[in-house]
Amino acid sequence: MNTQEILQLVAKASYFLAAVLFILGIKRMASPVTARKGIVQAGFGMVLATLATFAVTGNHNLLLILAAIAVGVIPNWLWGKKVAITDMPQMVALFNGMGGGSAAAIGAMELLKFQAAGKAPDKVTLALAVVGALIGSISLTGSFIAWAKLDGRMDKTFRFGGQQAVNLLVFLASVGLGAYTFVALDQNLIVAFFVTALAFGVLMTLPIGGADMPVVISLFNALTGLAVGFEGYVLQNEALIIAGMVVGAAGMLLTQLMAKAMNRPISNVLFSNFGGGEGGA
Amino acid sequence: MDGFVALYIFMLAAFTGHEIISRVPVILHTPLMSGSNFVHGIVLVGAMVVLAEADTNLLRVIGFIAVALGAGNAAGGYVVTERMLQMFKSSKN
């Protein structure tokens, strides 16, 4: 075995350990007695996986990677430390949006690479790159709107007649543009795909009132998990697949449980504008 | 990775996610949401890999954004979850 292969093996083994730590961590966080140990465990998994990744990336764009990590970690760590404890839900939304954005950006890069190469490696990879990018983009802008609303930066719920129809159209346009990448990989169409996906995230979140936001944030959390899982397949990275899918499934269940705790089916939260003070279950 | 192997991994991971939180008490809904939000910060790892492979300026810019956002997800998610769960220290331990 040469050095390169050993480093690959170390990274794969670390990803495996990280996946185990994530699953145990989430399991522990579901019980009040063990919850604090759970987050510490998941934290170890994250540090391990991140350090192991340097074994794979070597010194390609190393300074750029380190600078980007610093730009991401330092302000958000400090911000998370100092916000009032009552402001936590919107911070979760904000950080979740970042995760969705990261998954969408990965999807964008892969699609641009396919476009430059003239073709995708295979149809499944292309499909999951598109779906992951779509979900990640929706989660990015949707979560940011949710953050702005809960943080009191956007007090008005924004509604107009036929809004559901417009939202549906934008969504279908995005799906259509995404599906068109199967026919032709065109840079302008890829850009249009991302624009419509990002717009849909905004549009679907605008009419939802503040009281319903925690459920919506939980939904976006699950969506980011799925996006990460799908982009993980595109990158052939097991850590992303496992962590993403576990969070996606756990997040979907959690969304249902939260909606149930409010005595409202999830479809009401998304489509009936209850939390803004009118209509309702 | 073979398509069906991936499908099995997707399925097993989804059942795992569903199973491990199925008995979460209402009081832990928000901290658990925050904790799982931290876990998908693992996207950072994928972003690092694609940024390392980036060979044009456009890809480097998008890759830089991907890594910064992923790192923000992980770092912010951890701090916020840790702070929420500190509230369970005195009452239950």
Boltz contact constraints between the chains, C-beta under 6 A:
constraints:
  - contact:
      token1: [A, 22]
      token2: [B, 39]
      max_distance: 6.0
  - contact:
      token1: [A, 26]
      token2: [B, 20]
      max_distance: 6.0
  - contact:
      token1: [A, 26]
      token2: [B, 36]
      max_distance: 6.0
  - contact:
      token1: [A, 27]
      token2: [B, 20]
      max_distance: 6.0
  - contact:
      token1: [A, 29]
      token2: [B, 32]
      max_distance: 6.0
  - contact:
      token1: [A, 29]
      token2: [B, 35]
      max_distance: 6.0
  - contact:
      token1: [A, 30]
      token2: [B, 21]
      max_distance: 6.0
  - contact:
      token1: [A, 30]
      token2: [B, 24]
      max_distance: 6.0
  - contact:
      token1: [A, 30]
      token2: [B, 32]
      max_distance: 6.0
  - contact:
      token1: [A, 32]
      token2: [B, 88]
      max_distance: 6.0
  - contact:
      token1: [A, 32]
      token2: [B, 92]
      max_distance: 6.0
  - contact:
      token1: [A, 33]
      token2: [B, 92]
      max_distance: 6.0
  - contact:
      token1: [A, 35]
      token2: [B, 85]
      max_distance: 6.0
  - contact:
      token1: [A, 35]
      token2: [B, 88]
      max_distance: 6.0
  - contact:
      token1: [A, 36]
      token2: [B, 85]
      max_distance: 6.0
  - contact:
      token1: [A, 39]
      token2: [B, 35]
      max_distance: 6.0
  - contact:
      token1: [A, 39]
      token2: [B, 81]
      max_distance: 6.0
  - contact:
      token1: [A, 39]
      token2: [B, 82]
      max_distance: 6.0
  - contact:
      token1: [A, 39]
      token2: [B, 85]
      max_distance: 6.0
  - contact:
      token1: [A, 42]
      token2: [B, 39]
      max_distance: 6.0
  - contact:
      token1: [A, 43]
      token2: [B, 78]
      max_distance: 6.0
  - contact:
      token1: [A, 46]
      token2: [B, 74]
      max_distance: 6.0
  - contact:
      token1: [A, 49]
      token2: [B, 45]
      max_distance: 6.0
  - contact:
      token1: [A, 53]
      token2: [B, 45]
      max_distance: 6.0
  - contact:
      token1: [A, 53]
      token2: [B, 48]
      max_distance: 6.0
  - contact:
      token1: [A, 57]
      token2: [B, 48]
      max_distance: 6.0
  - contact:
      token1: [A, 57]
      token2: [B, 52]
      max_distance: 6.0
  - contact:
      token1: [A, 60]
      token2: [B, 52]
      max_distance: 6.0
  - contact:
      token1: [A, 61]
      token2: [B, 51]
      max_distance: 6.0
  - contact:
      token1: [A, 61]
      token2: [B, 52]
      max_distance: 6.0
  - contact:
      token1: [A, 65]
      token2: [B, 48]
      max_distance: 6.0
  - contact:
      token1: [A, 65]
      token2: [B, 51]
      max_distance: 6.0
  - contact:
      token1: [A, 65]
      token2: [B, 67]
      max_distance: 6.0
  - contact:
      token1: [A, 68]
      token2: [B, 64]
      max_distance: 6.0
  - contact:
      token1: [A, 68]
      token2: [B, 67]
      max_distance: 6.0
  - contact:
      token1: [A, 68]
      token2: [B, 68]
      max_distance: 6.0
  - contact:
      token1: [A, 69]
      token2: [B, 71]
      max_distance: 6.0
  - contact:
      token1: [A, 71]
      token2: [B, 68]
      max_distance: 6.0
  - contact:
      token1: [A, 72]
      token2: [B, 68]
      max_distance: 6.0
  - contact:
      token1: [A, 72]
      token2: [B, 71]
      max_distance: 6.0
  - contact:
      token1: [A, 72]
      token2: [B, 72]
      max_distance: 6.0
  - contact:
      token1: [A, 73]
      token2: [B, 71]
      max_distance: 6.0
  - contact:
      token1: [A, 73]
      token2: [B, 75]
      max_distance: 6.0
  - contact:
      token1: [A, 76]
      token2: [B, 72]
      max_distance: 6.0
  - contact:
      token1: [A, 76]
      token2: [B, 75]
      max_distance: 6.0
  - contact:
      token1: [A, 76]
      token2: [B, 76]
      max_distance: 6.0
  - contact:
      token1: [A, 77]
      token2: [B, 75]
      max_distance: 6.0
  - contact:
      token1: [A, 77]
      token2: [B, 79]
      max_distance: 6.0
  - contact:
      token1: [A, 80]
      token2: [B, 76]
      max_distance: 6.0
  - contact:
      token1: [A, 80]
      token2: [B, 79]
      max_distance: 6.0
  - contact:
      token1: [A, 80]
      token2: [B, 80]
      max_distance: 6.0
  - contact:
      token1: [A, 81]
      token2: [B, 79]
      max_distance: 6.0
  - contact:
      token1: [A, 88]
      token2: [B, 80]
      max_distance: 6.0
  - contact:
      token1: [A, 88]
      token2: [B, 84]
      max_distance: 6.0
  - contact:
      token1: [A, 91]
      token2: [B, 80]
      max_distance: 6.0
  - contact:
      token1: [A, 92]
      token2: [B, 34]
      max_distance: 6.0
  - contact:
      token1: [A, 92]
      token2: [B, 37]
      max_distance: 6.0
  - contact:
      token1: [A, 95]
      token2: [B, 37]
      max_distance: 6.0
  - contact:
      token1: [A, 95]
      token2: [B, 73]
      max_distance: 6.0
  - contact:
      token1: [A, 95]
      token2: [B, 76]
      max_distance: 6.0
  - contact:
      token1: [A, 95]
      token2: [B, 77]
      max_distance: 6.0
  - contact:
      token1: [A, 96]
      token2: [B, 37]
      max_distance: 6.0
  - contact:
      token1: [A, 98]
      token2: [B, 69]
      max_distance: 6.0
  - contact:
      token1: [A, 98]
      token2: [B, 72]
      max_distance: 6.0
  - contact:
      token1: [A, 98]
      token2: [B, 73]
      max_distance: 6.0
  - contact:
      token1: [A, 99]
      token2: [B, 40]
      max_distance: 6.0
  - contact:
      token1: [A, 99]
      token2: [B, 41]
      max_distance: 6.0
  - contact:
      token1: [A, 99]
      token2: [B, 43]
      max_distance: 6.0
  - contact:
      token1: [A, 99]
      token2: [B, 73]
      max_distance: 6.0
  - contact:
      token1: [A, 101]
      token2: [B, 69]
      max_distance: 6.0
  - contact:
      token1: [A, 102]
      token2: [B, 43]
      max_distance: 6.0
  - contact:
      token1: [A, 102]
      token2: [B, 47]
      max_distance: 6.0
  - contact:
      token1: [A, 102]
      token2: [B, 66]
      max_distance: 6.0
  - contact:
      token1: [A, 102]
      token2: [B, 69]
      max_distance: 6.0
  - contact:
      token1: [A, 102]
      token2: [B, 70]
      max_distance: 6.0
  - contact:
      token1: [A, 103]
      token2: [B, 43]
      max_distance: 6.0
  - contact:
      token1: [A, 105]
      token2: [B, 62]
      max_distance: 6.0
  - contact:
      token1: [A, 105]
      token2: [B, 65]
      max_distance: 6.0
  - contact:
      token1: [A, 105]
      token2: [B, 66]
      max_distance: 6.0
  - contact:
      token1: [A, 106]
      token2: [B, 46]
      max_distance: 6.0
  - contact:
      token1: [A, 106]
      token2: [B, 47]
      max_distance: 6.0
  - contact:
      token1: [A, 106]
      token2: [B, 50]
      max_distance: 6.0
  - contact:
      token1: [A, 106]
      token2: [B, 66]
      max_distance: 6.0
  - contact:
      token1: [A, 108]
      token2: [B, 62]
      max_distance: 6.0
  - contact:
      token1: [A, 109]
      token2: [B, 50]
      max_distance: 6.0
  - contact:
      token1: [A, 109]
      token2: [B, 59]
      max_distance: 6.0
  - contact:
      token1: [A, 109]
      token2: [B, 62]
      max_distance: 6.0
  - contact:
      token1: [A, 124]
      token2: [B, 3]
      max_distance: 6.0
  - contact:
      token1: [A, 218]
      token2: [B, 33]
      max_distance: 6.0
  - contact:
      token1: [A, 221]
      token2: [B, 33]
      max_distance: 6.0
  - contact:
      token1: [A, 221]
      token2: [B, 37]
      max_distance: 6.0
  - contact:
      token1: [A, 224]
      token2: [B, 40]
      max_distance: 6.0
  - contact:
      token1: [A, 225]
      token2: [B, 40]
      max_distance: 6.0
  - contact:
      token1: [A, 228]
      token2: [B, 40]
      max_distance: 6.0
  - contact:
      token1: [A, 228]
      token2: [B, 43]
      max_distance: 6.0
  - contact:
      token1: [A, 231]
      token2: [B, 46]
      max_distance: 6.0
  - contact:
      token1: [A, 233]
      token2: [B, 6]
      max_distance: 6.0
  - contact:
      token1: [A, 235]
      token2: [B, 46]
      max_distance: 6.0
  - contact:
      token1: [A, 236]
      token2: [B, 1]
      max_distance: 6.0
  - contact:
      token1: [A, 237]
      token2: [B, 46]
      max_distance: 6.0
  - contact:
      token1: [A, 239]
      token2: [B, 42]
      max_distance: 6.0
  - contact:
      token1: [A, 239]
      token2: [B, 45]
      max_distance: 6.0
  - contact:
      token1: [A, 240]
      token2: [B, 42]
      max_distance: 6.0
  - contact:
      token1: [A, 240]
      token2: [B, 46]
      max_distance: 6.0
  - contact:
      token1: [A, 241]
      token2: [B, 9]
      max_distance: 6.0
  - contact:
      token1: [A, 242]
      token2: [B, 13]
      max_distance: 6.0
  - contact:
      token1: [A, 243]
      token2: [B, 39]
      max_distance: 6.0
  - contact:
      token1: [A, 243]
      token2: [B, 42]
      max_distance: 6.0
  - contact:
      token1: [A, 244]
      token2: [B, 40]
      max_distance: 6.0
  - contact:
      token1: [A, 245]
      token2: [B, 10]
      max_distance: 6.0
  - contact:
      token1: [A, 245]
      token2: [B, 13]
      max_distance: 6.0
  - contact:
      token1: [A, 245]
      token2: [B, 14]
      max_distance: 6.0
  - contact:
      token1: [A, 246]
      token2: [B, 13]
      max_distance: 6.0
  - contact:
      token1: [A, 246]
      token2: [B, 16]
      max_distance: 6.0
  - contact:
      token1: [A, 246]
      token2: [B, 17]
      max_distance: 6.0
  - contact:
      token1: [A, 247]
      token2: [B, 36]
      max_distance: 6.0
  - contact:
      token1: [A, 247]
      token2: [B, 39]
      max_distance: 6.0
  - contact:
      token1: [A, 247]
      token2: [B, 40]
      max_distance: 6.0
  - contact:
      token1: [A, 249]
      token2: [B, 14]
      max_distance: 6.0
  - contact:
      token1: [A, 249]
      token2: [B, 17]
      max_distance: 6.0
  - contact:
      token1: [A, 249]
      token2: [B, 18]
      max_distance: 6.0
  - contact:
      token1: [A, 250]
      token2: [B, 17]
      max_distance: 6.0
  - contact:
      token1: [A, 250]
      token2: [B, 21]
      max_distance: 6.0
  - contact:
      token1: [A, 250]
      token2: [B, 36]
      max_distance: 6.0
  - contact:
      token1: [A, 251]
      token2: [B, 36]
      max_distance: 6.0
  - contact:
      token1: [A, 253]
      token2: [B, 18]
      max_distance: 6.0
  - contact:
      token1: [A, 254]
      token2: [B, 33]
      max_distance: 6.0
  - contact:
      token1: [A, 258]
      token2: [B, 29]
      max_distance: 6.0
  - contact:
      token1: [A, 261]
      token2: [B, 26]
      max_distance: 6.0
